[in-house]
Amino acid sequence: MHNAPINVGRGDPNWINTRARLAFNKLVEFGVEESAKKINEADGDMAGYFDKAGIAQRLHAYLDASHKIDRFILTFLDYTEKHMGLNQDDLVHEFVDGAIGNHYPVPSRSLINVEKILNKYLEVSLYNGGKLANQTDVFPTEGGTAAMVYLFKELKISHILRPGDMISKQFTQLPPEIRG
């Protein structure tokens, strides 16, 4: 049975991007193996923290260019180096660290290289070719609803919105998750 992919602008379509998911999991695998080089408990359940120096070269050696997912990662790395000038050890460290969930982003916002990549994409798709990347801070959220919640909470905390303020005629009271 074949179901047609649906995208109705919601955060939960009936499909996933398999290439991106498999690439993410490849980075998790690599990160776990790198971490095990530092501490490898006998039961295999604990590992240390991987070294940043040379991590891009180790990832290149880990990947097999004849494998579709590995080739996707290698192509991405090549692009970010040649066309964006990103330091590959910094980028791979950031991605692998994020994939294995070792640290929360500091400050709690977009990771440094992720923001550069997102801004490059936004220059093409949203900024109409305008070179706004160096002037734009990116704050990724879980989706549009989360973005609205964060925005309204910030407006409230900053005393820009006050109790009783109206957002629109149809939306006269802030929902509980925004009221806090």
Buried (B, 14 or more C-beta within 10 A) or exposed (E): EEEEEEEEEEEEEEEEEEEEEBBBEBBBBBBBBBBBEEEBEEEEEEBEBBBBEEBBEBBBEBBEEEEEBBEBBBEBBEEBBEEEEBEBBBBBBBBBBBBBEEEEBEEEEBBEBBBBBBBBEBBEEEBEEEEEBEEBEBEBEEEEEEEBBBBBBEBBEEEEBEEEEEBEEEEEEBEEEBEE
